[in-house]
Amino acid sequence: MIQRGIGETVYRQVQRQLEAEIRSLHRPGDALPPEAALAERFGVNRHTLRRALEGLIAEGWVERRHGLGSFVLHKPLDYDIGQRTRFTETLEAQGRVTESTVLRKLRIPAQGGVAQRLQLDEGEPVAWIETLRSVDAAPFCVISHYLPLTLLPGVLDDYSGGSLHEFIEAQHGWRLKRTESLVSGALPQGDDASLLAMPAHVPVLRVKSVNVRDRDGAPVEYALTRFRADRMQLRITP
């Protein structure tokens, strides 16, 4: 019920009540009732109702499709970026079901930014491992991992999925920590749009990260992650 003169604006009350209904009653892809029906139901004018919907759009709860109406979106997941961030631990702590699938594995020569970030000479061998991470059975991100084969000579043969950092810790006893994260937006390249089940004209969020061995700071992994930007928001912590 909408109340007036209580210190909270009418449109914020409408927004809050609609958000509660989306949380409890709706699934991603559901259409909200037409604006006219919602305005009549809440006893507000169309301008007030639209302000409430704009708030829901800004918060990532719904999207407006021209000529069709407003539709419920996946609520963006909070994804922490810190020194010890691990994909599985971070999202399973939120009650999510995660899965990591290896797409391809190759031995390649280090070049350009890969060589620089791993502190290798040009041409030194690195493992390139491409993984697809899913959350609640929906594509979430694609990651290109680059690892120096001088430190991890058996990684191409032995790693077959799951948490790469847990694998490295189990195999070598090393804990990794993140020393750098560069965040940018870009259109999906290659087969990223297909893998992430998203339109090719919608940007992804790219994060370039360097992870080092905590005991001596030796670079162990350079990772380039492409997130579905509509499914997550980054929380960056020291």
C-alpha positions, -999 to 999 in steps of 0.1 A, spaced: 0 0 0 13 34 -10 14 60 18 18 97 14 34 122 37 56 96 55 90 109 44 95 84 16 87 95 -19 58 77 -37 79 64 -66 104 49 -41 76 31 -24 64 17 -57 100 7 -67 105 -10 -33 73 -30 -35 79 -40 -71 114 -52 -62 100 -73 -34 76 -89 -58 103 -96 -84 124 -112 -57 96 -135 -45 74 -141 -75 92 -136 -108 119 -153 -127 143 -138 -153 125 -133 -186 91 -127 -170 72 -97 -183 59 -71 -158 23 -60 -162 18 -30 -185 26 4 -171 -11 15 -172 -21 -15 -152 7 -10 -126 -1 27 -123 -38 19 -117 -29 -8 -92 -7 15 -71 -29 45 -75 -2 67 -91 2 85 -124 22 72 -153 51 96 -146 55 83 -110 53 47 -122 80 53 -148 103 68 -122 99 36 -102 107 15 -132 137 36 -140 150 29 -105 146 -9 -111 164 -6 -144 192 13 -128 195 -14 -101 196 -42 -127 163 -58 -119 144 -51 -152 150 -40 -187 127 -21 -210 122 -35 -245 108 -10 -270 73 -18 -279 71 -49 -257 73 -37 -221 95 -43 -191 111 -77 -184 128 -92 -153 166 -97 -156 190 -119 -138 200 -98 -107 237 -90 -111 259 -111 -88 285 -94 -66 319 -107 -76 348 -97 -53 382 -89 -67 408 -91 -40 442 -106 -33 427 -141 -26 396 -141 -48 386 -176 -59 357 -180 -84 342 -211 -67 345 -199 -31 333 -164 -39 301 -175 -56 293 -206 -36 294 -184 -5 264 -167 -20 246 -200 -24 253 -203 -61 261 -235 -80 293 -231 -100 309 -251 -128 343 -248 -146 348 -264 -180 380 -266 -199 375 -255 -235 410 -258 -248 446 -263 -237 477 -254 -257 515 -249 -254 523 -215 -269 553 -191 -269 551 -161 -246 547 -129 -265 539 -92 -258 518 -86 -227 518 -122 -217 556 -123 -215 558 -90 -198 533 -98 -171 548 -132 -164 583 -117 -165 594 -141 -192 616 -137 -223 598 -136 -256 593 -172 -269 595 -189 -235 568 -217 -233 536 -210 -215 504 -230 -210 473 -214 -225 442 -228 -209 407 -215 -218 379 -221 -193 342 -214 -192 327 -206 -158 290 -211 -152 268 -200 -123 235 -217 -117 239 -235 -151 241 -202 -170 273 -189 -187 291 -163 -165 326 -157 -178 353 -171 -201 389 -170 -188 422 -173 -207 449 -185 -183 486 -182 -192 510 -201 -170 548 -205 -173 557 -241 -180 590 -237 -163 571 -235 -130 542 -257 -140 555 -283 -164 527 -308 -160 497 -284 -159 485 -291 -195 484 -329 -188 472 -328 -152 446 -300 -150 412 -311 -162 388 -286 -146 376 -271 -113 395 -244 -95 429 -238 -111 442 -221 -80 432 -251 -58 449 -274 -83 481 -254 -81 480 -254 -43 473 -291 -41 501 -299 -67 528 -275 -55 517 -262 -21 517 -226 -34 491 -200 -25 485 -173 -51 476 -137 -45 465 -111 -70 488 -81 -75 470 -64 -104 436 -61 -120 429 -39 -150 392 -35 -158 378 -23 -192 348 -28 -215 349 -42 -250 328 -60 -275 331 -98 -274 358 -113 -296 361 -147 -313 336 -171 -300 330 -154 -267 295 -142 -275 285 -177 -284 301 -192 -253 284 -166 -231 251 -169 -249 249 -132 -254 245 -108 -284 277 -99 -302 269 -62 -301 267 -61 -263 300 -53 -244 317 -77 -220 336 -66 -189 373 -76 -193 396 -80 -163 433 -86 -168 448 -101 -136 483 -112 -125 486 -138 -97 519 -144 -80 533 -170 -56 528 -155 -21 561 -168 -7 584 -149 -32 562 -129 -56 570 -150 -86 543 -146 -113 524 -178 -118 493 -168 -138 482 -141 -161 445 -143 -167 422 -124 -191 386 -128 -180 355 -118 -200 324 -114 -179 288 -111 -190 284 -75 -177 247 -79 -173 251 -108 -148 276 -93 -124 291 -63 -107 326 -61 -95 334 -53 -58 371 -44 -57 388 -48 -23 424 -42 -13 
